[in-house]
Amino acid sequence: MKNKKSCFVCNEIIEIEEITYNKVINLPVCKKCMNTEKEKSAEKSAMDSLGEGFVCGCI
Ligand SMILES: [Zn+2]
């Protein structure tokens, strides 16, 4: 999974050259979700969870 990332909004795999990062939370977002209401709400919930300490994903 090193060369591919998934969109934090829709969880779809994004090709490396298609990746755009959300500037606020620095997570990859696909072109479909970029600048949408969906992105904004996903951004909010991601920020909420970041506020409670980093989720390291090393479960
Ligand atoms: Zn997406």
N, CA, C, O and the ligand as a Tripos MOL2 file, in Angstrom:
@<TRIPOS>MOLECULE
protein
  237   235    60     0     0
PROTEIN
NO_CHARGES

@<TRIPOS>ATOM
      1 N           0.8270   -1.2090    0.0000 N.3       1 MET1
      2 CA          0.0000    0.0000    0.0000 C.3       1 MET1
      3 C           0.8590    1.2560    0.0000 C.2       1 MET1
      4 O           0.3370    2.3470    0.2290 O.2       1 MET1
      5 N           2.1220    1.1410   -0.2420 N.am      2 LYS2
      6 CA          2.9830    2.3080   -0.1560 C.3       2 LYS2
      7 C           2.7260    3.3240   -1.2690 C.2       2 LYS2
      8 O           2.8650    4.5290   -1.0600 O.2       2 LYS2
      9 N           2.3570    2.8400   -2.4320 N.am      3 ASN3
     10 CA          2.1920    3.7440   -3.5690 C.3       3 ASN3
     11 C           0.7560    4.2040   -3.7720 C.2       3 ASN3
     12 O           0.4680    5.0020   -4.6640 O.2       3 ASN3
     13 N          -0.1290    3.6980   -2.9450 N.am      4 LYS4
     14 CA         -1.5210    4.1050   -3.1060 C.3       4 LYS4
     15 C          -2.0860    4.5750   -1.7850 C.2       4 LYS4
     16 O          -1.7520    4.0560   -0.7190 O.2       4 LYS4
     17 N          -2.9540    5.5720   -1.8810 N.am      5 LYS5
     18 CA         -3.5910    6.1000   -0.6850 C.3       5 LYS5
     19 C          -5.0870    6.0500   -0.9170 C.2       5 LYS5
     20 O          -5.5550    6.0050   -2.0540 O.2       5 LYS5
     21 N          -5.8210    6.0590    0.1660 N.am      6 SER6
     22 CA         -7.2590    6.1260   -0.0010 C.3       6 SER6
     23 C          -7.7790    7.4740    0.4670 C.2       6 SER6
     24 O          -7.2700    8.0850    1.4070 O.2       6 SER6
     25 N          -8.8060    7.9020   -0.2280 N.am      7 CYS7
     26 CA         -9.4420    9.1720    0.0670 C.3       7 CYS7
     27 C         -10.0430    9.1390    1.4640 C.2       7 CYS7
     28 O         -10.7210    8.1760    1.8220 O.2       7 CYS7
     29 N          -9.8040   10.1750    2.2540 N.am      8 PHE8
     30 CA        -10.3370   10.1650    3.6190 C.3       8 PHE8
     31 C         -11.8390   10.4220    3.6550 C.2       8 PHE8
     32 O         -12.4770   10.2380    4.6910 O.2       8 PHE8
     33 N         -12.3940   10.8390    2.5430 N.am      9 VAL9
     34 CA        -13.8260   11.1010    2.4880 C.3       9 VAL9
     35 C         -14.5990    9.8440    2.0680 C.2       9 VAL9
     36 O         -15.5040    9.3980    2.7740 O.2       9 VAL9
     37 N         -14.2310    9.2790    0.9140 N.am     10 CYS10
     38 CA        -14.9970    8.1460    0.3860 C.3      10 CYS10
     39 C         -14.2490    6.8170    0.4940 C.2      10 CYS10
     40 O         -14.7920    5.7610    0.1700 O.2      10 CYS10
     41 N         -12.9840    6.8810    0.9560 N.am     11 ASN11
     42 CA        -12.1660    5.6770    1.1310 C.3      11 ASN11
     43 C         -11.7980    4.9600   -0.1590 C.2      11 ASN11
     44 O         -11.2980    3.8350   -0.1290 O.2      11 ASN11
     45 N         -12.0400    5.5990   -1.2720 N.am     12 GLU12
     46 CA        -11.6180    5.0070   -2.5290 C.3      12 GLU12
     47 C         -10.1130    5.1330   -2.6920 C.2      12 GLU12
     48 O          -9.5050    6.1090   -2.2540 O.2      12 GLU12
     49 N          -9.5270    4.1350   -3.3270 N.am     13 ILE13
     50 CA         -8.0860    4.1920   -3.5750 C.3      13 ILE13
     51 C          -7.8140    5.2670   -4.6340 C.2      13 ILE13
     52 O          -8.4820    5.3280   -5.6660 O.2      13 ILE13
     53 N          -6.8260    6.1000   -4.3530 N.am     14 ILE14
     54 CA         -6.4630    7.1630   -5.2880 C.3      14 ILE14
     55 C          -5.1190    6.8280   -5.9140 C.2      14 ILE14
     56 O          -4.1740    6.4660   -5.2130 O.2      14 ILE14
     57 N          -5.0370    6.9470   -7.2130 N.am     15 GLU15
     58 CA         -3.7510    6.7740   -7.8790 C.3      15 GLU15
     59 C          -2.8090    7.8790   -7.4100 C.2      15 GLU15
     60 O          -3.2310    9.0050   -7.1480 O.2      15 GLU15
     61 N          -1.5490    7.5430   -7.3120 N.am     16 ILE16
     62 CA         -0.5810    8.4710   -6.6900 C.3      16 ILE16
     63 C          -0.5710    9.8410   -7.3840 C.2      16 ILE16
     64 O          -0.4240   10.8700   -6.7240 O.2      16 ILE16
     65 N          -0.7230    9.8530   -8.6920 N.am     17 GLU17
     66 CA         -0.6610   11.1340   -9.4030 C.3      17 GLU17
     67 C          -1.9660   11.9400   -9.3170 C.2      17 GLU17
     68 O          -2.0360   13.0940   -9.7380 O.2      17 GLU17
     69 N          -2.9920   11.2910   -8.7580 N.am     18 GLU18
     70 CA         -4.2850   11.9710   -8.6290 C.3      18 GLU18
     71 C          -4.4920   12.5490   -7.2310 C.2      18 GLU18
     72 O          -5.4880   13.2240   -6.9700 O.2      18 GLU18
     73 N          -3.5630   12.2860   -6.3560 N.am     19 ILE19
     74 CA         -3.7670   12.6610   -4.9640 C.3      19 ILE19
     75 C          -3.6460   14.1640   -4.7380 C.2      19 ILE19
     76 O          -2.7060   14.8150   -5.1940 O.2      19 ILE19
     77 N          -4.6160   14.6760   -4.0300 N.am     20 THR20
     78 CA         -4.5460   16.0350   -3.5350 C.3      20 THR20
     79 C          -4.6620   15.9400   -2.0170 C.2      20 THR20
     80 O          -5.4180   15.1160   -1.5030 O.2      20 THR20
     81 N          -3.9400   16.7550   -1.3170 N.am     21 TYR21
     82 CA         -4.0310   16.7130    0.1310 C.3      21 TYR21
     83 C          -4.8880   17.8460    0.6570 C.2      21 TYR21
     84 O          -4.7830   18.9940    0.2270 O.2      21 TYR21
     85 N          -5.7360   17.4850    1.5980 N.am     22 ASN22
     86 CA         -6.4930   18.4870    2.3140 C.3      22 ASN22
     87 C          -5.5100   19.2770    3.1780 C.2      22 ASN22
     88 O          -4.7810   18.7010    3.9860 O.2      22 ASN22
     89 N          -5.4980   20.5830    3.0030 N.am     23 LYS23
     90 CA         -4.4870   21.3950    3.6680 C.3      23 LYS23
     91 C          -4.6900   21.4860    5.1690 C.2      23 LYS23
     92 O          -3.7410   21.6910    5.9260 O.2      23 LYS23
     93 N          -5.9240   21.3340    5.5850 N.am     24 VAL24
     94 CA         -6.2260   21.4940    7.0060 C.3      24 VAL24
     95 C          -5.7400   20.2930    7.8130 C.2      24 VAL24
     96 O          -5.0780   20.4470    8.8390 O.2      24 VAL24
     97 N          -6.0750   19.1090    7.3400 N.am     25 ILE25
     98 CA         -5.7360   17.9180    8.1200 C.3      25 ILE25
     99 C          -4.6780   17.0550    7.4600 C.2      25 ILE25
    100 O          -4.2770   16.0220    7.9950 O.2      25 ILE25
    101 N          -4.2260   17.4980    6.2740 N.am     26 ASN26
    102 CA         -3.1300   16.8030    5.6020 C.3      26 ASN26
    103 C          -3.4280   15.3420    5.2960 C.2      26 ASN26
    104 O          -2.5750   14.4710    5.4620 O.2      26 ASN26
    105 N          -4.6500   15.0890    4.8460 N.am     27 LEU27
    106 CA         -5.0080   13.7380    4.4530 C.3      27 LEU27
    107 C          -5.3430   13.7260    2.9630 C.2      27 LEU27
    108 O          -5.8250   14.7270    2.4310 O.2      27 LEU27
    109 N          -5.0960   12.6130    2.2910 N.am     28 PRO28
    110 CA         -5.3640   12.5440    0.8600 C.3      28 PRO28
    111 C          -6.8570   12.5730    0.5360 C.2      28 PRO28
    112 O          -7.6710   11.9270    1.1960 O.2      28 PRO28
    113 N          -7.1860   13.3340   -0.4900 N.am     29 VAL29
    114 CA         -8.5760   13.4180   -0.9310 C.3      29 VAL29
    115 C          -8.6020   13.2550   -2.4430 C.2      29 VAL29
    116 O          -7.7230   13.7650   -3.1380 O.2      29 VAL29
    117 N          -9.6050   12.5480   -2.9560 N.am     30 CYS30
    118 CA         -9.6900   12.3490   -4.4000 C.3      30 CYS30
    119 C         -10.3580   13.5400   -5.0670 C.2      30 CYS30
    120 O         -10.9520   14.3900   -4.4040 O.2      30 CYS30
    121 N         -10.2510   13.5880   -6.3820 N.am     31 LYS31
    122 CA        -10.8020   14.7230   -7.1310 C.3      31 LYS31
    123 C         -12.3140   14.8350   -6.9940 C.2      31 LYS31
    124 O         -12.8780   15.9280   -7.0140 O.2      31 LYS31
    125 N         -12.9580   13.6740   -6.8560 N.am     32 LYS32
    126 CA        -14.4160   13.6660   -6.7490 C.3      32 LYS32
    127 C         -14.8920   14.3360   -5.4710 C.2      32 LYS32
    128 O         -15.9330   14.9920   -5.4480 O.2      32 LYS32
    129 N         -14.1180   14.1640   -4.4090 N.am     33 CYS33
    130 CA        -14.5530   14.6800   -3.1060 C.3      33 CYS33
    131 C         -13.9910   16.0530   -2.7930 C.2      33 CYS33
    132 O         -14.4440   16.7260   -1.8680 O.2      33 CYS33
    133 N         -13.0050   16.4600   -3.5660 N.am     34 MET34
    134 CA        -12.3580   17.7260   -3.2990 C.3      34 MET34
    135 C         -13.3610   18.8790   -3.3750 C.2      34 MET34
    136 O         -14.1620   18.9650   -4.3060 O.2      34 MET34
    137 N         -13.2990   19.7580   -2.3790 N.am     35 ASN35
    138 CA        -14.1540   20.9530   -2.3220 C.3      35 ASN35
    139 C         -15.6460   20.6660   -2.2740 C.2      35 ASN35
    140 O         -16.4550   21.4740   -2.7300 O.2      35 ASN35
    141 N         -16.0050   19.5320   -1.7300 N.am     36 THR36
    142 CA        -17.4230   19.2210   -1.5830 C.3      36 THR36
    143 C         -17.8440   19.3600   -0.1190 C.2      36 THR36
    144 O         -17.0050   19.4470    0.7780 O.2      36 THR36
    145 N         -19.1460   19.3790    0.1010 N.am     37 GLU37
    146 CA        -19.6630   19.4070    1.4660 C.3      37 GLU37
    147 C         -19.2250   18.1670    2.2310 C.2      37 GLU37
    148 O         -18.9290   18.2190    3.4250 O.2      37 GLU37
    149 N         -19.1910   17.0520    1.5110 N.am     38 LYS38
    150 CA        -18.7510   15.7930    2.1090 C.3      38 LYS38
    151 C         -17.3440   15.9190    2.6700 C.2      38 LYS38
    152 O         -17.0520   15.4550    3.7720 O.2      38 LYS38
    153 N         -16.4800   16.5560    1.8920 N.am     39 GLU39
    154 CA        -15.1110   16.7320    2.3530 C.3      39 GLU39
    155 C         -15.0980   17.5570    3.6310 C.2      39 GLU39
    156 O         -14.3740   17.2460    4.5770 O.2      39 GLU39
    157 N         -15.9000   18.6060    3.6490 N.am     40 LYS40
    158 CA        -15.9080   19.4730    4.8170 C.3      40 LYS40
    159 C         -16.3650   18.7440    6.0710 C.2      40 LYS40
    160 O         -15.8010   18.9410    7.1470 O.2      40 LYS40
    161 N         -17.3820   17.9060    5.9350 N.am     41 SER41
    162 CA        -17.8350   17.2160    7.1340 C.3      41 SER41
    163 C         -16.8570   16.1220    7.5450 C.2      41 SER41
    164 O         -16.6710   15.8740    8.7360 O.2      41 SER41
    165 N         -16.2360   15.4700    6.5790 N.am     42 ALA42
    166 CA        -15.2240   14.4670    6.9080 C.3      42 ALA42
    167 C         -14.0140   15.1350    7.5640 C.2      42 ALA42
    168 O         -13.3850   14.5830    8.4670 O.2      42 ALA42
    169 N         -13.7140   16.3290    7.0850 N.am     43 GLU43
    170 CA        -12.6180   17.1060    7.6500 C.3      43 GLU43
    171 C         -12.8970   17.4300    9.1240 C.2      43 GLU43
    172 O         -12.0200   17.3280    9.9810 O.2      43 GLU43
    173 N         -14.1290   17.8170    9.3810 N.am     44 LYS44
    174 CA        -14.5210   18.1360   10.7460 C.3      44 LYS44
    175 C         -14.3860   16.9390   11.6700 C.2      44 LYS44
    176 O         -13.8300   17.0470   12.7620 O.2      44 LYS44
    177 N         -14.8970   15.7990   11.2270 N.am     45 SER45
    178 CA        -14.8310   14.6420   12.1160 C.3      45 SER45
    179 C         -13.3960   14.1500   12.2770 C.2      45 SER45
    180 O         -13.0250   13.6220   13.3250 O.2      45 SER45
    181 N         -12.6010   14.3260   11.2360 N.am     46 ALA46
    182 CA        -11.1920   13.9610   11.3650 C.3      46 ALA46
    183 C         -10.4880   14.8740   12.3590 C.2      46 ALA46
    184 O          -9.6540   14.4240   13.1460 O.2      46 ALA46
    185 N         -10.8250   16.1450   12.3180 N.am     47 MET47
    186 CA        -10.2300   17.0860   13.2580 C.3      47 MET47
    187 C         -10.6630   16.7810   14.6790 C.2      47 MET47
    188 O          -9.8730   16.8970   15.6160 O.2      47 MET47
    189 N         -11.9190   16.3910   14.8370 N.am     48 ASP48
    190 CA        -12.4030   16.0200   16.1610 C.3      48 ASP48
    191 C         -11.6020   14.8710   16.7400 C.2      48 ASP48
    192 O         -11.2310   14.8880   17.9140 O.2      48 ASP48
    193 N         -11.3350   13.8620   15.9020 N.am     49 SER49
    194 CA        -10.5920   12.7200   16.4230 C.3      49 SER49
    195 C          -9.1260   13.0640   16.6430 C.2      49 SER49
    196 O          -8.4770   12.4990   17.5230 O.2      49 SER49
    197 N          -8.6020   13.9910   15.8420 N.am     50 LEU50
    198 CA         -7.2330   14.4330   16.0680 C.3      50 LEU50
    199 C          -7.1190   15.2060   17.3800 C.2      50 LEU50
    200 O          -6.1030   15.1500   18.0740 O.2      50 LEU50
    201 N          -8.1930   15.9250   17.6970 N.am     51 GLY51
    202 CA         -8.2130   16.6930   18.9240 C.3      51 GLY51
    203 C          -8.1400   15.8240   20.1720 C.2      51 GLY51
    204 O          -7.7160   16.2750   21.2360 O.2      51 GLY51
    205 N          -8.5540   14.5910   20.0270 N.am     52 GLU52
    206 CA         -8.4960   13.6600   21.1550 C.3      52 GLU52
    207 C          -7.1860   12.8730   21.1570 C.2      52 GLU52
    208 O          -7.0940   11.8240   21.7940 O.2      52 GLU52
    209 N          -6.2100   13.3560   20.4730 N.am     53 GLY53
    210 CA         -4.9310   12.6670   20.3950 C.3      53 GLY53
    211 C          -4.8250   11.9150   19.0920 C.2      53 GLY53
    212 O          -5.8320   11.4650   18.5460 O.2      53 GLY53
    213 N          -3.6330   11.7760   18.5960 N.am     54 PHE54
    214 CA         -3.4440   11.1340   17.3050 C.3      54 PHE54
    215 C          -3.8790    9.6750   17.3240 C.2      54 PHE54
    216 O          -3.6070    8.9200   18.2570 O.2      54 PHE54
    217 N          -4.5680    9.3190   16.2450 N.am     55 VAL55
    218 CA         -4.8870    7.9180   16.0480 C.3      55 VAL55
    219 C          -3.7370    7.3410   15.2050 C.2      55 VAL55
    220 O          -3.5620    7.7090   14.0430 O.2      55 VAL55
    221 N          -2.9880    6.4650   15.7880 N.am     56 CYS56
    222 CA         -1.7870    6.0270   15.0940 C.3      56 CYS56
    223 C          -2.0480    4.9340   14.0800 C.2      56 CYS56
    224 O          -1.2210    4.7030   13.1980 O.2      56 CYS56
    225 N          -3.1750    4.2610   14.1860 N.am     57 GLY57
    226 CA         -3.4890    3.2140   13.2200 C.3      57 GLY57
    227 C          -2.6960    1.9330   13.4190 C.2      57 GLY57
    228 O          -2.6350    1.0780   12.5360 O.2      57 GLY57
    229 N          -2.0920    1.8150   14.5910 N.am     58 CYS58
    230 CA         -1.2790    0.6240   14.8290 C.3      58 CYS58
    231 C          -2.0070   -0.3580   15.7330 C.2      58 CYS58
    232 O          -1.4460   -0.8760   16.6990 O.2      58 CYS58
    233 N          -3.2370   -0.5960   15.4060 N.am     59 ILE59
    234 CA         -4.0510   -1.5000   16.2230 C.3      59 ILE59
    235 C          -3.5750   -2.9520   16.0480 C.2      59 ILE59
    236 O          -4.1370   -3.8640   16.6550 O.2      59 ILE59
    237 ZN        -13.1060   10.6400   -2.3530 Zn       60 ZN60
@<TRIPOS>BOND
     1     1     2 1
     2     2     3 1
     3     3     4 2
     4     3     5 am
     5     5     6 1
     6     6     7 1
     7     7     8 2
     8     7     9 am
     9     9    10 1
    10    10    11 1
    11    11    12 2
    12    11    13 am
    13    13    14 1
    14    14    15 1
    15    15    16 2
    16    15    17 am
    17    17    18 1
    18    18    19 1
    19    19    20 2
    20    19    21 am
    21    21    22 1
    22    22    23 1
    23    23    24 2
    24    23    25 am
    25    25    26 1
    26    26    27 1
    27    27    28 2
    28    27    29 am
    29    29    30 1
    30    30    31 1
    31    31    32 2
    32    31    33 am
    33    33    34 1
    34    34    35 1
    35    35    36 2
    36    35    37 am
    37    37    38 1
    38    38    39 1
    39    39    40 2
    40    39    41 am
    41    41    42 1
    42    42    43 1
    43    43    44 2
    44    43    45 am
    45    45    46 1
    46    46    47 1
    47    47    48 2
    48    47    49 am
    49    49    50 1
    50    50    51 1
    51    51    52 2
    52    51    53 am
    53    53    54 1
    54    54    55 1
    55    55    56 2
    56    55    57 am
    57    57    58 1
    58    58    59 1
    59    59    60 2
    60    59    61 am
    61    61    62 1
    62    62    63 1
    63    63    64 2
    64    63    65 am
    65    65    66 1
    66    66    67 1
    67    67    68 2
    68    67    69 am
    69    69    70 1
    70    70    71 1
    71    71    72 2
    72    71    73 am
    73    73    74 1
    74    74    75 1
    75    75    76 2
    76    75    77 am
    77    77    78 1
    78    78    79 1
    79    79    80 2
    80    79    81 am
    81    81    82 1
    82    82    83 1
    83    83    84 2
    84    83    85 am
    85    85    86 1
    86    86    87 1
    87    87    88 2
    88    87    89 am
    89    89    90 1
    90    90    91 1
    91    91    92 2
    92    91    93 am
    93    93    94 1
    94    94    95 1
    95    95    96 2
    96    95    97 am
    97    97    98 1
    98    98    99 1
    99    99   100 2
   100    99   101 am
   101   101   102 1
   102   102   103 1
   103   103   104 2
   104   103   105 am
   105   105   106 1
   106   106   107 1
   107   107   108 2
   108   107   109 am
   109   109   110 1
   110   110   111 1
   111   111   112 2
   112   111   113 am
   113   113   114 1
   114   114   115 1
   115   115   116 2
   116   115   117 am
   117   117   118 1
   118   118   119 1
   119   119   120 2
   120   119   121 am
   121   121   122 1
   122   122   123 1
   123   123   124 2
   124   123   125 am
   125   125   126 1
   126   126   127 1
   127   127   128 2
   128   127   129 am
   129   129   130 1
   130   130   131 1
   131   131   132 2
   132   131   133 am
   133   133   134 1
   134   134   135 1
   135   135   136 2
   136   135   137 am
   137   137   138 1
   138   138   139 1
   139   139   140 2
   140   139   141 am
   141   141   142 1
   142   142   143 1
   143   143   144 2
   144   143   145 am
   145   145   146 1
   146   146   147 1
   147   147   148 2
   148   147   149 am
   149   149   150 1
   150   150   151 1
   151   151   152 2
   152   151   153 am
   153   153   154 1
   154   154   155 1
   155   155   156 2
   156   155   157 am
   157   157   158 1
   158   158   159 1
   159   159   160 2
   160   159   161 am
   161   161   162 1
   162   162   163 1
   163   163   164 2
   164   163   165 am
   165   165   166 1
   166   166   167 1
   167   167   168 2
   168   167   169 am
   169   169   170 1
   170   170   171 1
   171   171   172 2
   172   171   173 am
   173   173   174 1
   174   174   175 1
   175   175   176 2
   176   175   177 am
   177   177   178 1
   178   178   179 1
   179   179   180 2
   180   179   181 am
   181   181   182 1
   182   182   183 1
   183   183   184 2
   184   183   185 am
   185   185   186 1
   186   186   187 1
   187   187   188 2
   188   187   189 am
   189   189   190 1
   190   190   191 1
   191   191   192 2
   192   191   193 am
   193   193   194 1
   194   194   195 1
   195   195   196 2
   196   195   197 am
   197   197   198 1
   198   198   199 1
   199   199   200 2
   200   199   201 am
   201   201   202 1
   202   202   203 1
   203   203   204 2
   204   203   205 am
   205   205   206 1
   206   206   207 1
   207   207   208 2
   208   207   209 am
   209   209   210 1
   210   210   211 1
   211   211   212 2
   212   211   213 am
   213   213   214 1
   214   214   215 1
   215   215   216 2
   216   215   217 am
   217   217   218 1
   218   218   219 1
   219   219   220 2
   220   219   221 am
   221   221   222 1
   222   222   223 1
   223   223   224 2
   224   223   225 am
   225   225   226 1
   226   226   227 1
   227   227   228 2
   228   227   229 am
   229   229   230 1
   230   230   231 1
   231   231   232 2
   232   231   233 am
   233   233   234 1
   234   234   235 1
   235   235   236 2
@<TRIPOS>SUBSTRUCTURE
     1 MET1         2 RESIDUE 1 A MET
     2 LYS2         6 RESIDUE 1 A LYS
     3 ASN3        10 RESIDUE 1 A ASN
     4 LYS4        14 RESIDUE 1 A LYS
     5 LYS5        18 RESIDUE 1 A LYS
     6 SER6        22 RESIDUE 1 A SER
     7 CYS7        26 RESIDUE 1 A CYS
     8 PHE8        30 RESIDUE 1 A PHE
     9 VAL9        34 RESIDUE 1 A VAL
    10 CYS10       38 RESIDUE 1 A CYS
    11 ASN11       42 RESIDUE 1 A ASN
    12 GLU12       46 RESIDUE 1 A GLU
    13 ILE13       50 RESIDUE 1 A ILE
    14 ILE14       54 RESIDUE 1 A ILE
    15 GLU15       58 RESIDUE 1 A GLU
    16 ILE16       62 RESIDUE 1 A ILE
    17 GLU17       66 RESIDUE 1 A GLU
    18 GLU18       70 RESIDUE 1 A GLU
    19 ILE19       74 RESIDUE 1 A ILE
    20 THR20       78 RESIDUE 1 A THR
    21 TYR21       82 RESIDUE 1 A TYR
    22 ASN22       86 RESIDUE 1 A ASN
    23 LYS23       90 RESIDUE 1 A LYS
    24 VAL24       94 RESIDUE 1 A VAL
    25 ILE25       98 RESIDUE 1 A ILE
    26 ASN26      102 RESIDUE 1 A ASN
    27 LEU27      106 RESIDUE 1 A LEU
    28 PRO28      110 RESIDUE 1 A PRO
    29 VAL29      114 RESIDUE 1 A VAL
    30 CYS30      118 RESIDUE 1 A CYS
    31 LYS31      122 RESIDUE 1 A LYS
    32 LYS32      126 RESIDUE 1 A LYS
    33 CYS33      130 RESIDUE 1 A CYS
    34 MET34      134 RESIDUE 1 A MET
    35 ASN35      138 RESIDUE 1 A ASN
    36 THR36      142 RESIDUE 1 A THR
    37 GLU37      146 RESIDUE 1 A GLU
    38 LYS38      150 RESIDUE 1 A LYS
    39 GLU39      154 RESIDUE 1 A GLU
    40 LYS40      158 RESIDUE 1 A LYS
    41 SER41      162 RESIDUE 1 A SER
    42 ALA42      166 RESIDUE 1 A ALA
    43 GLU43      170 RESIDUE 1 A GLU
    44 LYS44      174 RESIDUE 1 A LYS
    45 SER45      178 RESIDUE 1 A SER
    46 ALA46      182 RESIDUE 1 A ALA
    47 MET47      186 RESIDUE 1 A MET
    48 ASP48      190 RESIDUE 1 A ASP
    49 SER49      194 RESIDUE 1 A SER
    50 LEU50      198 RESIDUE 1 A LEU
    51 GLY51      202 RESIDUE 1 A GLY
    52 GLU52      206 RESIDUE 1 A GLU
    53 GLY53      210 RESIDUE 1 A GLY
    54 PHE54      214 RESIDUE 1 A PHE
    55 VAL55      218 RESIDUE 1 A VAL
    56 CYS56      222 RESIDUE 1 A CYS
    57 GLY57      226 RESIDUE 1 A GLY
    58 CYS58      230 RESIDUE 1 A CYS
    59 ILE59      234 RESIDUE 1 A ILE
    60 ZN60       237 GROUP 0 **** ****
